[in-house]
Amino acid sequence: MECQWKPDEQGLQQILQLLKESQSPDTSTQRSVQQRLEQLNQYPDFNNYLIFVLTKLKSEDEPTRSLSGLILKNNVKAHYQNFPNGVSEFIKSECLQNIGDSSPLIRATVGILITTIASKGELQNWPELLPKLCLLLDSEDYNTCEGAFGALQKICEDSAEILDSDMLDRPLNIMIPKFLQFFKHSSPKIRSHAMACVNQFIISRTQALMLHIDPFIENLFALATDEEPEVRKNVCRALVMLLEVRLDRLLPHMHNIIEYMLQRTQDQDENVALEACEFWLTLAEQPVCKEVLCGHLSQLTPVLVNGMKYSEIDIILLKGDIEEDEAIPDNEQDIRPRFHRSRTVAQQHEGDGIEEDEDEDDELDDDDTISDWNLRKCSAAALDVLANVFRDDLLLHILPLLKELLFHPEWVVKESGILVLGAIAEGCMQGMIPYLPELIPHLIQCLSDKKALVRSITCWTLSRYAHWVVSQPPDIYLKPLMTELLKRILDSNKRVQEAAYAFGLEEACTELVPYLAFILDTLVFAFSKYQHKNLLILYDAIGTLADSVGHHLNKPEYIQMLMPPLIQKWNQLKDEDKDLFPLLECLSSVATALQSGFLPYCEPVYQRCVNLVQKTLAQAMLHQSQPDQYEAPDKDFMIVALDLLSGLAEGLGGTIEQLVARSNILTLMYQCMQDKMPEVRQSSFALLGDLTKACFQHVKSCIADFMPILGTNLNPELISVCNNATWAIGEISIQMAITIGRLGYVCPQEVAPMLQQFIRPWCTSLRNIRDNEEKDSAFRGICTMISVNPGGVVQDFIFFCDAVASWVNPKDDLRDMFYKILHGFKNQVGEDNWRRFSDQFPMPLKERLATFYGV
């Protein structure tokens, strides 16, 4: 019998010892514990010991027992499918017997363990689990009821989809009505479990819930003023979701719901207030928003504005009372990990789905160090979307408040006023314009406020009005603003330094050109002044500046200012230093902007990038052959290096040819193009396309190896990889087409007989490139071949017409060649046939050929 399993005393002591050691803060102890755990996993009944400590060993302290359960949970996650049958049965029965343990910590641990087993596809293989847990809900014993509910809540969160599918015979038909009964339970903890369970099924419009939607909503209203914050929070959360999926059911009660949410947005408990505040964000997206909310704006506006003040705890966390911190070296933990965005070519502007979220630079991201989402941010976001719905109608209610806030003696209030002004910028721009001539100078003054948090929010708000500032005569606002902003880039407070950069460099673009010397001066001075984290932001700022002013940066005096400090940092950094990432990204933008101006610096930069790729590949191979001896490399080094090489190829064009000739980059790329990691392939395809454009003579010999790899990467699941592979294939095709055209120019007799085989793809490849010398020579070749073999083009003549029309202004003698071929064809087929033929042309093509060639 399985349940007779008993631990071996010595084995048990060994495991307890291990559990004690794993609570030590010392990292080397931690590491050896990890290794011992890995070894113990070889023994089939190791997991029996772990569950035994969790459920049976009541003599041990709770943290140790809980830890034993959490290690078991990780084992279940990693190797459950390899557990012997007896072991998994023992674990399951122990879990169900101990879900009502008297300790809340042990109950919660058992609940986590149950839901982990359930989510490993085991809901089907553990048919007694749900009925048993539902039965335990009716237990007289509070601990059992609470433990079972805790586990059910986790299962509802983790496995909502399976619960609502045919795989399990639709258990929700029984579970949901059962949960609804517990909304009126005497224990607040149980009431909130029950609500949290049901809330999992609102957004998916689960049938079992939709059948009981009216009793559900009645129950919510009954609990609206529950004394337990957790319950009120769940009521608010439910109403927010119902707003999205069952607006029809809420509409009859809308007036009361809005009044209720106004109360809750001011709840004493900030978590409740935050959930309630989400309601305004969601309502703003509904078409009925204007109609149902317009009568409440006068009450809602002050509530949201009030929520935008920093709370006392925020100020402590943000060290709002420490004003000068630039000399304090950065705490490495405070530096956010930087995620390098691999290069995506061609379709950059469309955004490729995956990277959408990271691109919202304009979001209300003004205090990232506190928990990422809080009442202040949510209120500001709500005001922002409502400003977009109500436009200037909102100003009626905001302006009287703003006057008082912006000039308030208390800095916390004044700061919130500046945030309000930024939040409404987009929606209320038109109505704000009359006030800006007075407000912008006031904000420029606030940039030198003695409170750092006021200075940083002012940078953000000014960035929201940047396009208005830029549209005015520069001497009035832009010059004083740039002067102050550049001082802020050197602010003694790091948060302000960051915010000053966030200021829309992108907004201004060419308007910045007259101030370039002044800006570069400031940025270069910042190099000497900055601590680690802000140096990373400095690289980013220089990169952004280079992207936005482009070739205007390519003046000897600017290059002299900018390059020496960048190259000095470049030489200081070791190959293993993560700070190379932002610096490489920055140099990539600078190289693209400077073009030929980057030539003096390109050789060492090129060499180092090739070395980084080579090192990473070598390390990866070592790791693959001897994983115990060698660590896996950080492939980001390789990705960023490939991207900088792309930047060099794009910026330097043909002059990169000698560097490519003297290096083994193409061999390395061949490996990168087959890497397991999609981002590595993505960047290598971008580089392939850029090298194809810059120096096709070196790529040409590898085409036979590269093409099949590109073909296997045309999988739209990985959209960025697919985009870049498609683009590289396109660039190679264009070069091939150009080569064929030139061959035909030099030896038309040999190539012309094959015209019919390649004319259509040739035309479609070359119609998409701009007028240039390469295109010119390729078209001369095609025209020569057509004169040798006119029959070869007949079937695909419409494609030839289209390719001819892609020329904006061909040289005169080339235009004559086109003219002769078009008119020759027209005369050959006769007027009527030509008309029928040209009627198939799209309008723009028809007009263009008529205008330029009179056909």
C-alpha positions in Angstrom: 0.0 0.0 0.0 1.3 3.4 -1.0 0.0 5.4 2.0 2.3 3.4 4.2 5.4 5.4 3.0 7.6 6.4 5.9 10.7 8.6 5.7 14.1 7.3 6.6 15.1 9.3 9.7 18.6 10.0 8.4 17.3 11.2 5.0 14.8 13.4 6.8 17.5 15.1 8.9 19.6 15.7 5.8 16.7 17.4 4.0 15.8 19.5 7.1 19.5 20.6 7.3 19.3 21.6 3.7 16.0 23.6 4.2 17.6 25.5 7.1 20.8 26.3 5.0 18.7 27.5 2.1 17.3 30.3 4.3 20.9 31.7 4.8 21.6 35.1 3.1 25.0 33.9 2.0 25.2 33.4 -1.8 27.8 30.6 -1.8 25.7 28.7 0.7 22.7 29.3 -1.6 24.6 28.0 -4.6 25.7 24.7 -2.9 22.1 24.2 -1.7 20.9 24.6 -5.3 23.5 21.9 -6.4 22.4 19.5 -3.6 18.7 20.0 -4.6 19.6 19.1 -8.2 21.4 15.9 -7.0 18.5 14.9 -4.7 16.1 15.2 -7.6 17.7 12.0 -8.9 16.0 10.0 -6.1 12.4 9.1 -6.9 11.1 9.5 -3.3 12.8 12.9 -2.6 9.5 14.6 -3.3 7.8 12.3 -0.8 10.1 13.8 1.9 9.2 17.3 0.8 5.5 16.8 1.1 6.0 15.0 4.4 7.8 18.0 5.8 5.1 20.3 4.6 2.0 18.4 5.8 3.1 15.9 8.5 6.1 17.4 10.3 4.1 19.7 12.7 7.1 19.9 15.0 9.1 22.0 12.5 8.7 25.8 12.2 6.2 27.1 9.6 8.7 28.9 7.3 10.7 25.7 6.9 7.6 23.6 6.2 6.4 26.2 3.7 9.8 26.3 2.0 9.7 22.5 1.6 6.3 22.9 -0.2 7.7 25.6 -2.5 10.7 23.5 -3.5 8.2 20.7 -4.2 6.2 23.1 -6.3 9.3 24.0 -8.4 9.9 20.3 -8.9 6.3 19.8 -10.0 6.8 22.6 -12.5 10.0 21.2 -13.9 9.6 17.4 -13.8 6.1 16.4 -12.8 5.8 14.1 -15.9 8.7 12.0 -14.5 7.3 11.5 -11.0 6.6 7.8 -10.3 2.9 7.1 -10.0 3.0 6.3 -6.3 4.8 9.6 -5.6 2.2 11.8 -7.4 -0.7 10.0 -5.8 0.9 10.4 -2.3 1.4 14.1 -3.0 -2.2 14.6 -4.2 -3.8 12.8 -1.3 -1.6 14.7 1.3 -2.6 18.0 -0.3 -6.3 17.3 -0.1 -6.1 16.1 3.5 -4.1 19.2 4.6 -5.8 22.0 2.7 -7.4 23.0 6.1 -4.2 23.2 8.1 -4.5 25.5 11.0 -1.7 27.8 9.8 -2.6 30.3 7.0 0.9 30.0 5.6 0.7 26.2 5.3 -2.8 26.4 3.8 -1.6 28.9 1.2 1.4 26.7 0.3 -0.7 23.6 -0.1 -3.1 25.7 -2.3 -0.2 26.8 -4.5 1.0 23.2 -4.8 -2.5 22.0 -5.8 -2.9 24.7 -8.5 0.6 23.9 -9.9 -0.3 20.2 -10.2 -3.6 21.2 -11.7 -2.1 23.6 -14.3 0.3 20.8 -15.5 -2.6 19.5 -17.5 -3.6 17.4 -14.4 -7.1 18.7 -14.0 -8.2 16.0 -16.4 -6.1 13.4 -14.5 -7.3 14.4 -11.1 -11.1 14.2 -11.5 -11.8 14.2 -7.8 -10.0 17.5 -7.2 -12.8 20.1 -8.1 -15.7 18.1 -6.5 -13.7 17.6 -3.4 -12.7 21.2 -3.0 -16.3 22.3 -3.7 -17.5 19.9 -1.0 -14.9 21.2 1.5 -16.4 24.7 1.0 -19.4 23.5 3.0 -17.2 22.4 6.0 -18.2 23.8 9.4 -14.4 24.3 10.0 -13.4 27.8 8.9 -9.8 26.8 8.1 -11.0 24.0 5.8 -13.4 26.3 4.0 -10.8 29.1 3.7 -8.1 26.7 2.5 -10.3 25.1 -0.1 -11.4 28.6 -1.4 -7.8 29.8 -1.5 -6.9 26.8 -3.7 -10.0 27.3 -5.9 -9.2 30.9 -6.4 -5.7 30.0 -7.6 -7.1 27.3 -9.9 -9.6 29.8 -11.3 -6.8 32.3 -12.0 -4.4 29.7 -13.6 -6.8 27.5 -15.5 -9.8 29.6 -16.3 -9.8 28.5 -20.0 -9.8 24.7 -19.3 -12.5 25.1 -16.6 -14.8 26.7 -19.3 -14.2 24.0 -21.9 -15.7 20.6 -22.8 -12.6 18.8 -21.6 -13.9 18.7 -18.1 -17.6 18.3 -18.5 -18.2 22.0 -17.7 -17.7 22.1 -13.9 -18.4 25.9 -13.9 -22.1 25.2 -14.2 -21.9 23.9 -10.7 -19.1 26.0 -9.4 -20.4 29.5 -10.2 -23.8 29.2 -8.6 -21.9 27.7 -5.6 -19.5 30.6 -5.4 -22.4 33.1 -5.6 -23.9 31.6 -2.4 -20.7 32.6 -0.5 -21.0 36.3 -1.4 -23.1 36.6 1.8 -20.8 34.6 4.0 -20.0 36.0 7.5 -16.3 35.9 7.0 -14.9 38.8 4.9 -11.9 36.6 3.8 -14.3 34.0 2.3 -16.5 36.7 0.7 -13.5 38.1 -1.1 -12.3 34.6 -2.2 -15.7 33.9 -3.7 -15.8 37.2 -5.6 -12.2 36.8 -6.8 -13.2 33.3 -8.2 -16.2 34.7 -10.1 -14.3 37.7 -11.3 -12.0 35.4 -13.3 -14.8 34.6 -15.7 -16.2 38.1 -16.5 -13.9 39.1 -19.3 -14.2 35.8 -21.2 -18.0 36.2 -21.0 -18.2 32.6 -19.6 -21.6 31.1 -20.4 -22.1 29.7 -16.8 -21.6 33.2 -15.4 -23.7 35.0 -18.1 -26.7 32.7 -17.2 -26.5 34.1 -13.6 -25.5 37.7 -14.5 -28.5 39.3 -12.8 -28.1 37.6 -9.4 -24.3 38.3 -9.7 -24.9 42.0 -10.2 -27.5 42.1 -7.4 -24.9 40.5 -5.1 -22.3 43.1 -6.1 -24.6 45.9 -5.2 -25.4 44.3 -1.9 -21.7 44.2 -1.0 -21.0 47.7 -2.3 -20.3 49.2 1.1 -18.8 46.1 2.8 -16.5 47.0 5.7 -13.7 44.8 4.3 -11.5 46.7 1.8 -10.6 43.5 -0.1 -14.4 43.0 -0.8 -14.9 46.6 -1.9 -11.9 46.2 -4.2 -13.3 43.1 -5.8 -16.7 44.9 -6.3 -14.9 47.7 -8.1 -12.9 45.3 -10.2 -16.0 43.4 -11.2 -17.9 46.6 -12.2 -14.9 47.7 -14.3 -14.9 44.4 -16.2 -18.7 44.4 -16.6 -18.4 47.8 -18.1 -16.4 46.2 -20.9 -18.5 43.0 -21.4 -22.0 43.6 -20.1 -22.6 47.3 -20.4 -26.2 46.5 -21.3 -26.8 45.2 -17.8 -25.2 48.1 -16.0 -26.8 50.9 -18.1 -30.1 50.9 -16.1 -28.1 51.5 -12.9 -25.5 53.8 -14.4 -26.3 56.9 -12.5 -25.9 55.1 -9.2 -22.8 53.2 -10.3 -21.1 56.5 -11.2 -22.0 58.0 -7.8 -20.7 54.9 -6.1 -17.4 54.9 -8.1 -16.9 58.6 -7.2 -17.1 57.6 -3.5 -14.8 54.6 -4.0 -12.2 56.6 -6.0 -11.8 58.5 -2.7 -11.7 55.4 -0.5 -9.5 55.4 2.5 -7.8 52.3 1.3 -5.6 53.2 -1.7 -6.0 49.7 -3.3 -9.8 50.2 -3.4 -9.3 53.7 -4.8 -7.0 52.5 -7.5 -9.4 49.8 -8.6 -12.3 52.3 -8.7 -10.2 54.8 -10.6 -9.7 52.2 -13.4 -13.5 52.6 -13.9 -13.0 56.1 -15.5 -10.3 54.8 -17.8 -12.5 52.0 -19.0 -15.6 54.1 -19.3 -13.8 56.6 -21.5 -13.4 53.9 -24.1 -17.1 53.2 -24.3 -19.2 55.2 -26.8 -21.8 56.0 -24.1 -19.1 57.8 -22.0 -20.0 61.3 -23.0 -23.7 60.8 -22.5 -23.6 59.1 -19.1 -20.7 61.1 -17.6 -21.4 64.7 -18.7 -23.6 65.4 -15.8 -21.0 64.2 -13.3 -17.9 66.0 -14.7 -18.1 68.8 -12.1 -17.8 66.2 -9.3 -15.4 63.8 -11.1 -12.8 66.4 -12.1 -11.8 67.5 -8.6 -11.6 63.9 -7.4 -9.2 62.9 -10.2 -7.1 66.1 -9.7 -7.0 65.4 -6.0 -5.7 61.8 -6.7 -2.8 63.2 -8.7 -1.0 64.5 -5.6 2.0 62.5 -4.4 1.1 60.6 -1.2 3.3 61.0 1.8 4.6 57.5 1.3 5.5 58.2 -2.3 7.6 61.2 -1.2 9.5 59.1 1.2 10.1 56.4 -1.3 11.1 58.9 -4.0 13.4 60.6 -1.5 11.5 63.7 -2.4 13.4 65.5 0.4 16.9 64.6 -0.9 17.6 67.4 -3.4 21.2 66.8 -4.6 22.2 63.2 -5.3 24.4 63.5 -8.3 27.5 62.8 -6.3 26.0 59.6 -4.8 27.2 56.7 -7.0 24.3 54.7 -8.4 23.1 51.6 -6.5 23.5 48.9 -9.2 20.1 47.5 -8.2 18.5 50.8 -9.2 19.6 50.6 -12.7 16.9 49.1 -14.7 18.0 46.2 -17.0 18.1 47.6 -20.5 16.4 45.5 -23.1 18.1 46.0 -26.4 15.6 46.2 -29.2 17.0 44.3 -32.1 17.0 46.0 -35.4 13.9 45.9 -37.5 14.2 47.1 -41.0 12.0 48.6 -43.6 8.7 48.4 -41.7 10.0 50.2 -38.7 7.3 52.9 -38.8 4.4 50.5 -38.8 5.5 49.0 -35.4 5.5 45.3 -35.5 3.0 44.3 -33.0 5.5 42.8 -30.6 7.1 46.1 -29.7 4.0 48.2 -29.6 3.9 48.6 -25.8 7.4 49.8 -25.4 7.0 52.6 -27.8 4.5 54.7 -26.0 7.1 57.3 -25.0 4.5 59.8 -24.3 2.8 57.8 -21.6 2.4 59.3 -18.1 5.6 57.8 -16.9 6.8 60.3 -14.4 7.6 58.2 -11.3 9.0 54.9 -12.2 10.6 54.1 -8.9 7.3 53.6 -7.0 5.2 50.7 -7.7 4.6 50.9 -11.4 0.9 51.6 -11.2 -0.7 53.7 -8.5 -3.5 56.1 -7.8 -1.6 59.1 -9.1 -0.7 57.5 -12.4 -4.2 56.0 -12.8 -5.9 59.4 -12.1 -3.6 61.2 -14.5 -4.2 58.5 -17.2 -8.0 58.8 -16.6 -7.8 62.6 -16.9 -5.8 62.2 -20.1 -8.4 59.9 -21.8 -11.3 62.0 -20.6 -9.7 65.1 -22.0 -9.7 63.3 -25.3 -13.4 62.5 -25.0 -14.7 65.8 -23.7 -12.1 68.1 -25.3 -12.7 71.7 -24.3 -15.8 70.9 -22.3 -13.5 69.5 -19.6 -11.6 72.8 -19.4 -14.7 74.5 -17.8 -14.1 72.3 -14.8 -10.3 72.2 -14.9 -9.3 75.8 -15.4 -10.7 77.1 -12.1 -8.8 74.3 -10.3 -5.6 74.8 -12.3 -5.3 78.5 -11.4 -5.3 77.6 -7.8 -2.9 74.6 -8.1 -0.2 76.0 -10.4 0.6 79.0 -8.1 0.1 77.2 -4.8 2.7 77.8 -2.1 2.9 74.1 -1.1 5.1 72.2 -3.5 3.1 69.0 -3.5 0.0 70.8 -4.7 1.9 72.9 -7.2 3.5 69.7 -8.6 0.1 68.0 -9.0 -1.1 71.0 -10.9 1.8 70.8 -13.4 1.0 67.1 -13.8 -2.7 68.0 -14.5 -1.6 70.5 -17.1 0.5 67.8 -18.8 -2.3 65.2 -18.7 -4.8 67.4 -20.5 -2.3 68.6 -23.1 -3.4 66.3 -25.9 -7.2 66.4 -25.5 -7.6 70.1 -24.6 -4.8 71.6 -26.7 -7.1 73.9 -28.7 -8.7 75.3 -25.7 -5.4 75.7 -23.9 -3.7 77.8 -26.6 -4.9 81.2 -25.3 -3.4 80.4 -21.9 0.0 79.1 -23.1 1.7 82.5 -23.6 1.3 83.0 -19.9 1.7 79.4 -18.8 4.9 78.4 -20.7 7.1 81.1 -19.2 5.7 80.1 -15.8 6.7 76.4 -16.5 10.1 77.5 -17.7 10.5 79.2 -14.3 9.4 76.0 -12.5 12.3 74.2 -14.2 14.5 75.9 -11.7 12.2 75.2 -8.7 14.1 74.2 -5.6 12.1 70.9 -5.3 13.5 68.2 -7.6 10.1 66.5 -8.1 8.7 69.8 -9.3 11.6 70.2 -11.8 11.2 66.7 -13.1 7.4 66.9 -13.7 7.9 70.2 -15.4 10.2 68.7 -17.9 7.5 66.1 -18.7 4.6 68.7 -19.0 6.7 71.0 -21.2 7.4 68.0 -23.5 3.6 67.6 -23.9 3.4 71.2 -25.2 6.6 71.0 -27.2 5.0 71.2 -30.7 3.3 74.4 -29.8 6.5 75.9 -28.4 8.4 74.9 -31.6 5.7 76.6 -33.8 6.2 80.0 -32.1 9.1 82.5 -32.9 12.1 80.8 -31.3 13.3 83.8 -29.4 10.2 84.0 -27.3 9.9 80.4 -25.8 12.2 77.9 -27.5 15.5 79.7 -26.7 14.8 80.3 -23.0 13.3 76.8 -22.8 16.4 75.1 -24.3 18.7 77.1 -22.1 16.8 75.9 -18.9 16.4 72.4 -20.2 20.0 71.9 -20.9 20.8 73.1 -17.4 18.4 70.4 -16.2 20.3 67.8 -18.1 23.1 68.7 -15.7 20.8 68.9 -12.7 22.2 67.9 -9.4 19.3 65.4 -9.0 19.3 62.2 -11.1 15.6 62.0 -11.6 15.5 65.5 -13.1 18.5 64.6 -15.4 16.4 61.7 -16.6 13.2 63.8 -17.1 15.1 66.5 -19.0 16.1 63.8 -21.5 12.6 62.5 -21.8 11.8 65.9 -23.1 10.7 65.4 -26.7 13.9 65.5 -28.6 11.9 63.8 -31.3 9.3 66.5 -31.2 11.6 69.3 -32.4 13.8 67.6 -35.1 15.0 70.2 -37.5 14.1 73.1 -35.2 17.0 71.9 -33.0 19.6 72.4 -35.8 20.4 76.0 -35.0 21.1 75.0 -31.4 23.3 72.0 -32.2 26.6 73.5 -31.0 25.0 74.7 -27.8 23.3 71.3 -27.2 26.4 69.3 -27.9 28.4 71.5 -25.7 26.1 70.7 -22.8 25.9 67.0 -23.6 29.7 66.7 -23.7 30.1 68.5 -20.5 27.6 66.0 -19.0 30.1 63.2 -19.7 32.4 64.4 -17.0 29.6 65.0 -14.5 27.4 61.9 -14.7 27.1 58.8 -12.6 26.6 55.4 -14.1 22.8 55.3 -14.6 22.6 58.7 -16.2 25.6 58.0 -18.5 23.3 55.3 -20.0 20.7 57.9 -20.5 23.2 60.3 -21.9 24.1 57.7 -24.6 20.4 57.4 -25.3 20.0 61.2 -25.6 22.9 61.5 -28.0 21.5 58.6 -30.1 18.1 60.2 -30.2 19.6 63.6 -31.1 21.5 61.9 -34.0 18.4 60.2 -35.2 16.4 63.4 -35.2 18.9 65.8 -36.8 20.5 63.3 -39.1 23.1 64.6 -41.6 23.0 68.1 -40.0 25.3 66.5 -37.4 28.0 65.9 -40.0 30.0 69.0 -39.6 33.7 68.9 -38.6 33.2 71.1 -35.5 30.3 68.9 -34.2 32.3 65.7 -34.8 35.3 67.1 -33.0 33.1 67.8 -29.9 31.2 64.6 -29.9 33.4 61.8 -31.0 36.4 62.1 -28.6 34.4 61.6 -25.4 32.4 58.7 -27.0 35.6 57.0 -28.2 37.3 57.5 -24.8 34.4 55.7 -23.1 34.5 53.0 -25.9 38.2 52.4 -25.1 37.6 52.3 -21.3 34.9 49.6 -21.5 35.9 45.9 -21.4 34.3 43.5 -23.8 32.3 41.9 -21.0 30.8 45.2 -19.8 27.1 45.5 -20.2 27.5 49.3 -20.7 28.7 48.5 -24.1 25.1 48.0 -25.2 23.8 51.5 -24.9 27.1 52.8 -26.2 27.0 50.6 -29.3 23.4 51.6 -29.9 24.4 55.3 -29.6 27.3 54.9 -32.0 25.0 53.1 -34.4 22.8 56.2 -34.6 25.8 58.5 -34.8 27.4 56.5 -37.6 24.1 56.5 -39.6 23.8 60.3 -39.1 27.5 61.2 -39.7 27.9 58.9 -42.8 31.3 59.8 -44.3 32.1 61.8 -41.2 32.4 58.6 -39.2 35.1 57.2 -41.5 38.1 58.1 -39.2 36.5 56.1 -36.4 35.1 53.2 -38.3 38.0 50.7 -38.3 38.4 50.1 -34.6 34.6 50.1 -34.1 34.1 47.6 -36.9 36.9 45.3 -35.6 35.6 45.3 -32.1 32.0 44.4 -33.3 33.3 41.5 -35.3 35.3 40.4 -32.3 32.3 40.6 -30.0 30.3 38.4 -32.4 33.2 35.9 -32.7 33.7 35.7 -28.9 30.0 35.2 -28.3 29.7 32.4 -30.9 32.9 30.7 -29.5 31.6 30.8 -26.0 28.2 29.4 -27.1 29.9 26.5 -28.8 32.0 25.8 -25.6 28.9 25.9 -23.5 27.1 23.6 -25.9 29.8 21.0 -25.8 30.6 21.2 -22.1 27.7 22.9 -20.2 29.3 22.1 -16.8 32.6 23.8 -17.6 31.4 26.8 -19.5 28.6 29.4 -18.9 26.2 30.3 -21.6 27.2 33.6 -23.2 25.0 36.7 -23.0 23.9 36.9 -26.6 22.9 40.5 -26.3 26.6 41.4 -26.9 26.3 39.8 -30.3 22.9 41.3 -31.2 24.0 44.8 -30.4 27.3 44.3 -32.3 25.4 43.1 -35.4 23.2 46.1 -35.2 26.1 48.5 -35.0 27.6 46.8 -38.0 24.3 47.4 -39.8 24.5 51.1 -38.8 28.0 51.3 -40.1 27.0 49.6 -43.4 24.1 52.0 -43.8 26.1 55.1 -42.9 29.3 54.3 -44.7 27.8 52.6 -47.8 30.4 51.4 -50.3 33.4 52.5 -48.1 32.8 49.6 -45.7 33.9 47.3 -48.5 37.6 47.1 -47.5 36.7 46.4 -43.9 34.4 43.5 -45.0 37.1 42.2 -47.3 39.7 42.0 -44.5 37.4 40.2 -42.0 35.5 36.9 -41.6 32.2 38.6 -40.9 30.3 36.6 -43.6 31.3 33.3 -42.0 30.2 34.6 -38.6 26.9 35.8 -40.1 26.3 32.3 -41.5 26.4 31.0 -37.9 24.3 33.8 -36.5 21.6 33.3 -39.2 21.1 29.8 -37.8 21.2 30.8 -34.1 18.4 29.4 -31.8 17.6 32.8 -30.5 15.2 34.8 -32.8 16.7 38.2 -32.0 20.1 37.0 -33.2 18.7 35.9 -36.5 16.7 39.1 -36.8 19.8 41.2 -36.4 21.9 39.1 -38.7 19.3 39.3 -41.5 19.2 43.1 -41.1 23.0 43.2 -41.5 22.8 40.9 -44.5 20.4 43.3 -46.2 22.6 46.3 -45.4 25.8 44.6 -46.6 24.0 43.5 -49.7 23.3 47.2 -50.4 26.8 48.4 -49.4 29.1 45.8 -51.0 27.3 43.1 -52.9 30.5 41.8 -54.4 31.4 40.1 -51.0 27.9 38.8 -50.3 27.5 37.3 -53.8 29.7 34.2 -53.3 27.6 33.3 -50.2 24.2 33.6 -51.7 23.8 29.9 -52.3 24.3 29.2 -48.6 22.3 32.2 -47.3 19.1 31.9 -49.4 17.8 28.5 -48.0 18.3 29.9 -44.5 16.3 33.0 -45.3 13.6 30.9 -46.8 13.1 28.9 -43.6 12.7 32.1 -41.6 9.7 33.3 -43.4 7.4 32.4 -40.5 5.0 35.2 -39.6 4.8 33.9 -36.0 8.1 35.7 -35.4 7.1 38.8 -37.2 10.3 40.8 -36.8 12.5 37.9 -38.0 10.2 37.3 -40.9 10.2 41.0 -41.9 14.0 41.2 -41.9 14.4 37.9 -43.8 11.9 39.2 -46.4 13.7 42.5 -46.6 17.1 40.8 -47.1 15.7 38.5 -49.8 14.3 41.6 -51.5 17.7 43.4 -51.3 19.5 40.4 -52.7 16.9 40.1 -55.5 17.5 43.7 -56.5 21.2 43.2 -56.7 20.7 40.0 -58.7 18.4 41.8 -61.0 20.9 44.6 -61.4 23.6 42.1 -62.2 21.5 40.4 -64.8 20.7 43.8 -66.4 24.4 44.7 -66.5 25.3 41.3 -68.0 22.7 41.9 -70.7 24.3 45.3 -71.4 27.7 43.8 -71.9 26.8 40.6 -73.8 23.1 40.9 -74.9 23.5 38.1 -77.5 24.2 35.5 -74.7 21.6 36.7 -72.2 18.7 37.9 -74.3 17.4 34.4 -75.3 16.6 33.8 -71.6 14.6 37.1 -71.3 11.2 35.4 -71.0 12.3 33.4 -68.0 13.3 36.4 -65.8 11.7 39.5 -67.2 8.7 39.5 -64.8 10.5 39.1 -61.5 13.2 41.4 -62.8 10.7 44.2 -63.4 9.0 43.7 -60.0 12.3 43.8 -58.2 13.6 47.0 -59.8 10.3 49.0 -59.8 10.8 49.5 -56.0 14.1 51.2 -56.0 14.9 54.9 -56.5 16.5 56.4 -59.5 20.3 55.8 -59.3 23.3 54.7 -61.3 22.8 51.0 -60.6 19.2 51.2 -61.8 20.3 53.2 -64.8 22.8 50.6 -66.0 20.5 47.7 -65.3 17.7 49.2 -67.4 20.0 50.0 -70.3 20.9 46.3 -70.3 17.2 45.2 -70.3 16.4 47.6 -73.2 19.4 46.3 -75.2 18.1 42.7 -74.6 14.6 43.6 -75.7 15.9 45.0 -78.9 17.7 41.7 -79.5 14.7 39.5 -78.5 11.5 41.5 -78.5 9.4 38.4 -78.4 10.8 37.6 -74.9 8.9 40.5 -73.3 5.5 40.2 -75.0 3.7 38.1 -72.4 4.9 40.3 -69.5 4.8 43.7 -71.2 2.5 45.2 -68.6 5.3 44.5 -66.0 7.8 46.3 -68.2 5.5 49.3 -68.5 5.1 49.4 -64.8 8.9 49.3 -64.2 9.5 52.1 -66.8 6.9 54.2 -65.0 8.9 53.8 -61.7 11.5 56.2 -63.1 11.1 59.8 -61.9 13.6 61.3 -64.3 15.7 59.0 -66.4 18.6 60.4 -68.4 17.6 61.6 -71.9 19.1 58.7 -73.9 17.5 56.1 -71.5 14.2 57.9 -71.9 14.6 57.6 -75.7 15.2 53.8 -75.4 11.9 53.5 -73.3 10.1 55.7 -75.8 11.2 53.5 -78.8 10.2 50.2 -77.1 6.8 51.5 -75.9 5.9 53.0 -79.3 7.3 50.0 -81.2 5.0 47.7 -79.2 2.0 49.9 -79.7 2.6 50.1 -83.5 3.1 46.4 -83.7 -0.2 45.4 -82.0 -2.2 48.2 -83.6 -4.4 51.0 -82.0 -7.4 48.8 -80.9 -5.3 46.1 -79.3 -3.2 48.7 -77.5 -6.3 50.3 -76.2 -7.7 47.0 -74.9 -4.2 46.3 -73.4 -3.8 49.7 -71.7 -7.3 49.6 -70.3 -6.0 47.0 -67.8 -3.5 49.5 -66.4 -4.2 51.1 -63.0 -5.0 54.8 -63.4 -1.7 56.2 -62.1 0.3 54.0 -64.5 -1.9 55.0 -67.5 -1.5 58.7 -66.7 2.2 58.5 -66.1 2.9 56.7 -69.4 0.7 59.1 -71.3 2.4 62.2 -69.8 6.0 61.0 -70.2 5.9 58.8 -73.3 2.7 59.9 -75.1 1.3 56.3 -75.2 
